[in-house]
């Protein structure tokens, strides 16, 4: 009930729940006390000329089953949350059960992860058992965005790219930090700072020219002067600044799509991309193995040579 700002909602739910149970009990009592309404043990209702409704008592098994459900509901509401803000005599919560099961699982898995303690990321990436566990952790926690092959998609980085093409995950330590804390990348909208629509298109062509991508040469020359609006983050040479999360514009890795139209959209609208933190879902031992696995995806030669 923490989502409601008034305690009246808790009272309302409690009253409605208890009233429903009492109404079921009252209905059962009334039904069991019904009397014959006609001399032939019928209710007096007749359909289709001769179809009559009998007034037989409820079967005993059905009546006691009905009583049992009411008793079960009452006991359940006394033990567990269900009556508004009343927490139940057992004090059970879904959060406490989750934490208990998580801790039990962690204890069960402790011997498995114990053998990885003290191993470097390169050793873990070359260890078949650690790789198998890291892959399963990746499929369960990362594949939804980065894909089962870790090659990502539009808006989701390709984790098999060489470290030089990455912004914040070159080393295993950086990868582990991003897994635990998440990461937010922001490019502010720069359309107003660049100029009119033609200026923005010219700048987009200049950005394409930095990586040797197909572009309009004339537009690129006109847009070169407008690149001054981007220098603070991407640098005068367009090679980016990893300290502030500004990507290298001279390579051919386009996270949000390639071409003039895609770049124009970036300049005009900006971009905010978020990787949610996974620290609450994974133990430190799991983060260590997962970070080594992700690091190894972009280091096939070094891992194979170990």
C-alpha positions as CSV (number, residue, x, y, z in Angstrom):
1,X,0.0,0.0,0.0
2,X,3.0,2.3,-0.1
3,X,1.9,3.5,-3.5
4,X,-1.1,5.2,-2.0
5,X,-0.8,8.5,-0.2
6,X,-3.9,8.1,1.9
7,X,-4.5,5.5,4.6
8,X,-8.1,5.5,3.6
9,X,-7.3,3.1,0.7
10,X,-6.1,0.5,3.2
11,X,-9.3,0.8,5.2
12,X,-11.4,0.6,2.0
13,X,-9.6,-2.6,0.8
14,X,-9.9,-4.2,4.3
15,X,-13.6,-3.4,4.5
16,X,-14.3,-4.7,1.0
17,X,-12.3,-7.9,1.6
18,X,-13.9,-8.8,4.9
19,X,-17.4,-7.9,3.6
20,X,-16.9,-10.2,0.7
21,X,-16.0,-13.1,3.0
22,X,-18.9,-12.4,5.3
23,X,-21.3,-12.2,2.4
24,X,-20.1,-15.6,1.1
25,X,-20.7,-17.1,4.6
26,X,-24.2,-15.4,4.9
27,X,-25.1,-16.7,1.4
28,X,-24.2,-20.3,2.4
29,X,-26.2,-20.0,5.6
30,X,-29.3,-18.7,3.8
31,X,-29.1,-21.3,1.1
32,X,-28.8,-24.1,3.7
33,X,-32.0,-22.8,5.5
34,X,-34.2,-22.6,2.4
35,X,-37.6,-24.2,2.8
36,X,-39.9,-26.0,0.4
37,X,-42.0,-23.4,-1.3
38,X,-44.6,-25.9,-2.8
39,X,-46.1,-29.2,-1.8
40,X,-44.1,-31.1,-4.4
41,X,-40.6,-29.9,-3.2
42,X,-40.2,-27.3,-5.9
43,X,-39.6,-23.6,-5.9
44,X,-42.8,-23.1,-7.9
45,X,-40.8,-22.0,-11.0
46,X,-41.8,-23.8,-14.2
47,X,-40.2,-23.5,-17.7
48,X,-41.3,-25.0,-21.0
49,X,-44.6,-26.3,-19.6
50,X,-43.2,-29.0,-17.4
51,X,-39.6,-28.2,-16.5
52,X,-39.7,-27.5,-12.7
53,X,-36.9,-26.3,-10.4
54,X,-36.5,-28.6,-7.4
55,X,-35.6,-27.2,-4.0
56,X,-33.2,-29.9,-2.9
57,X,-30.6,-29.0,-0.2
58,X,-26.9,-28.4,-1.2
59,X,-24.7,-31.5,-1.3
60,X,-22.8,-31.9,1.9
61,X,-19.4,-32.2,0.2
62,X,-20.0,-29.0,-1.8
63,X,-21.1,-27.1,1.4
64,X,-18.1,-28.1,3.4
65,X,-15.8,-27.3,0.5
66,X,-17.3,-23.9,0.3
67,X,-16.8,-23.5,4.1
68,X,-13.2,-24.6,3.7
69,X,-12.5,-22.0,1.2
70,X,-13.8,-19.3,3.5
71,X,-11.7,-20.6,6.4
72,X,-8.6,-20.8,4.2
73,X,-9.1,-17.2,3.1
74,X,-9.5,-16.0,6.7
75,X,-6.3,-17.9,7.8
76,X,-4.4,-16.6,4.8
77,X,-5.4,-13.0,5.4
78,X,-4.3,-13.4,9.1
79,X,-0.9,-14.7,8.1
80,X,0.0,-12.8,4.9
81,X,-0.6,-9.3,3.6
82,X,-4.0,-8.8,2.1
83,X,-6.0,-6.6,4.4
84,X,-4.9,-3.1,3.3
85,X,-1.8,-2.0,5.2
86,X,-1.9,-5.0,7.6
87,X,1.4,-6.9,7.1
88,X,0.2,-10.3,8.4
89,X,1.4,-12.1,11.5
90,X,4.3,-13.8,9.6
91,X,5.7,-10.5,8.4
92,X,6.2,-12.0,4.9
93,X,7.1,-9.8,1.9
94,X,8.1,-10.6,-1.6
95,X,11.3,-8.6,-1.2
96,X,12.4,-10.6,1.9
97,X,11.6,-13.9,0.1
98,X,13.6,-12.7,-2.9
99,X,16.6,-11.7,-0.8
100,X,16.4,-15.0,1.2
101,X,16.4,-17.1,-2.0
102,X,19.1,-15.0,-3.6
103,X,21.4,-15.4,-0.5
104,X,20.7,-19.2,-0.5
105,X,21.6,-19.4,-4.2
106,X,24.7,-17.4,-3.6
107,X,25.8,-19.8,-0.8
108,X,25.1,-22.8,-3.1
109,X,27.2,-21.3,-5.9
110,X,30.0,-20.1,-3.6
111,X,32.1,-23.3,-4.1
112,X,31.8,-22.9,-7.9
113,X,33.1,-19.3,-7.9
114,X,35.7,-20.0,-5.3
115,X,38.1,-21.5,-7.9
116,X,38.0,-18.3,-9.9
117,X,39.1,-16.1,-7.0
118,X,42.4,-14.4,-7.7
119,X,42.4,-15.2,-11.4
120,X,43.0,-12.4,-13.9
121,X,40.5,-11.5,-16.6
122,X,42.8,-13.1,-19.2
123,X,42.9,-16.3,-17.2
124,X,39.2,-16.3,-16.7
125,X,38.5,-15.7,-20.4
126,X,40.7,-18.7,-21.3
127,X,39.2,-21.0,-18.7
128,X,36.4,-23.2,-20.2
129,X,34.4,-23.4,-17.0
130,X,34.5,-19.7,-16.4
131,X,33.7,-19.0,-20.1
132,X,30.7,-21.3,-19.8
133,X,29.4,-19.6,-16.7
134,X,30.1,-16.1,-18.2
135,X,28.2,-17.0,-21.3
136,X,25.2,-18.1,-19.3
137,X,25.3,-14.9,-17.2
138,X,25.5,-12.9,-20.4
139,X,22.5,-14.7,-22.0
140,X,20.4,-14.1,-18.9
141,X,21.4,-10.5,-18.2
142,X,22.8,-8.9,-21.3
143,X,21.5,-10.6,-24.4
144,X,18.2,-8.8,-24.3
145,X,19.9,-5.7,-25.5
146,X,23.3,-6.7,-26.9
147,X,22.0,-9.9,-28.6
148,X,23.0,-13.5,-28.0
149,X,26.1,-13.1,-30.2
150,X,27.0,-9.8,-28.4
151,X,27.0,-7.9,-31.6
152,X,24.3,-5.5,-30.5
153,X,22.0,-3.6,-32.7
154,X,21.0,0.0,-33.4
155,X,21.4,1.9,-30.2
156,X,23.1,-1.1,-28.4
157,X,26.9,-1.4,-28.7
158,X,28.6,-4.3,-30.4
159,X,30.7,-5.9,-27.6
160,X,32.9,-7.8,-30.1
161,X,34.4,-4.6,-31.4
162,X,38.0,-3.9,-30.6
163,X,38.6,-2.0,-27.4
164,X,39.8,1.0,-29.3
165,X,36.3,1.4,-30.7
166,X,34.7,1.5,-27.3
167,X,34.0,4.5,-25.1
168,X,34.0,3.2,-21.5
169,X,34.8,-0.6,-21.6
170,X,38.3,-1.0,-22.8
171,X,39.6,-2.9,-19.7
172,X,38.0,-5.6,-17.6
173,X,37.9,-3.2,-14.7
174,X,35.9,-0.7,-16.8
175,X,33.6,-3.4,-18.0
176,X,32.9,-4.5,-14.4
177,X,32.2,-0.9,-13.3
178,X,29.7,-0.4,-16.1
179,X,28.0,-3.7,-15.3
180,X,27.6,-2.7,-11.6
181,X,26.8,1.0,-11.9
182,X,25.4,1.2,-15.4
183,X,26.1,4.1,-17.7
184,X,24.3,7.1,-19.2
185,X,25.5,8.6,-22.5
186,X,24.2,12.0,-23.5
187,X,24.6,14.2,-26.6
188,X,22.7,17.4,-26.2
189,X,20.7,18.7,-29.2
190,X,23.0,21.0,-31.2
191,X,20.8,22.1,-34.1
192,X,20.4,25.7,-32.7
193,X,24.1,26.0,-32.2
194,X,24.9,24.8,-35.8
195,X,22.5,27.0,-37.7
196,X,19.7,26.4,-40.3
197,X,18.7,23.2,-42.0
198,X,21.3,23.6,-44.8
199,X,24.1,24.2,-42.2
200,X,23.1,21.0,-40.4
201,X,23.1,18.9,-43.6
202,X,26.5,20.3,-44.5
203,X,27.9,19.5,-41.1
204,X,26.4,15.9,-41.4
205,X,28.3,15.5,-44.7
206,X,31.5,16.8,-43.1
207,X,31.1,14.2,-40.3
208,X,30.7,11.5,-42.9
209,X,33.9,12.7,-44.6
210,X,35.9,12.2,-41.4
211,X,35.5,8.5,-41.7
212,X,35.8,8.3,-45.4
213,X,32.2,7.4,-45.8
214,X,30.3,8.3,-48.9
215,X,29.3,12.0,-48.7
216,X,28.7,15.2,-50.7
217,X,32.2,16.9,-51.1
218,X,30.8,20.4,-51.6
219,X,28.5,20.1,-48.6
220,X,31.3,18.7,-46.5
221,X,33.6,21.7,-47.3
222,X,30.8,24.0,-46.3
223,X,30.1,22.1,-43.1
224,X,33.7,22.1,-41.9
225,X,33.4,25.5,-40.3
226,X,30.3,24.4,-38.5
227,X,32.2,21.5,-36.8
228,X,33.4,24.1,-34.3
229,X,30.2,23.4,-32.4
230,X,31.3,19.8,-31.9
231,X,35.0,20.3,-31.0
232,X,34.4,20.6,-27.3
233,X,33.4,16.9,-27.1
234,X,34.6,15.2,-30.2
235,X,37.9,17.1,-30.6
236,X,39.2,19.2,-33.5
237,X,40.2,16.0,-35.3
238,X,36.9,14.3,-34.6
239,X,38.5,11.4,-32.8
240,X,36.3,11.9,-29.7
241,X,37.0,12.1,-26.0
242,X,36.5,8.9,-24.0
243,X,36.7,10.9,-20.8
244,X,33.4,12.6,-21.6
245,X,31.9,9.7,-23.6
246,X,32.2,11.4,-27.0
247,X,32.7,8.8,-29.7
248,X,35.3,8.7,-32.4
249,X,33.8,10.1,-35.6
250,X,36.7,9.0,-37.8
251,X,36.0,5.3,-37.6
252,X,33.1,3.6,-39.4
253,X,31.2,2.4,-36.3
254,X,27.8,4.0,-36.2
255,X,25.8,3.1,-33.1
256,X,22.6,4.9,-34.2
257,X,22.6,4.4,-37.9
258,X,24.7,5.6,-40.8
259,X,24.1,8.3,-43.4
260,X,23.2,11.9,-43.7
261,X,19.7,11.6,-42.4
262,X,20.8,9.6,-39.3
263,X,23.5,12.2,-38.4
264,X,21.2,15.1,-39.0
265,X,18.7,13.5,-36.5
266,X,21.5,13.2,-34.0
267,X,22.6,16.8,-34.4
268,X,19.0,18.2,-34.2
269,X,17.5,15.9,-31.5
270,X,20.6,14.9,-29.4
271,X,20.6,11.5,-27.8
272,X,20.4,9.9,-24.3
273,X,21.3,6.3,-24.0
274,X,21.1,4.3,-20.8
275,X,22.5,1.0,-19.7
276,X,20.8,0.1,-16.4
277,X,23.0,-1.0,-13.4
278,X,23.1,-4.7,-12.8
279,X,24.9,-4.5,-9.4
280,X,21.8,-5.5,-7.4
281,X,21.1,-8.5,-9.6
282,X,24.6,-10.0,-9.7
283,X,27.1,-10.9,-7.0
284,X,30.7,-9.6,-7.1
285,X,31.8,-13.1,-8.1
286,X,29.4,-13.1,-11.0
287,X,30.4,-9.6,-12.1
288,X,34.1,-10.8,-12.1
289,X,33.3,-13.8,-14.4
290,X,30.9,-11.8,-16.6
291,X,33.3,-8.9,-17.1
292,X,36.1,-11.3,-18.1
293,X,33.7,-13.0,-20.6
294,X,32.7,-9.7,-22.2
295,X,36.3,-8.6,-22.3
296,X,37.3,-11.9,-24.0
297,X,34.7,-11.3,-26.7
298,X,36.9,-8.5,-28.2
299,X,40.2,-10.3,-27.4
300,X,40.0,-13.5,-29.4
301,X,43.7,-13.6,-30.2
302,X,44.9,-12.9,-26.7
303,X,42.5,-15.4,-25.2
304,X,43.4,-18.1,-27.7
305,X,47.1,-17.5,-27.1
306,X,46.8,-17.9,-23.4
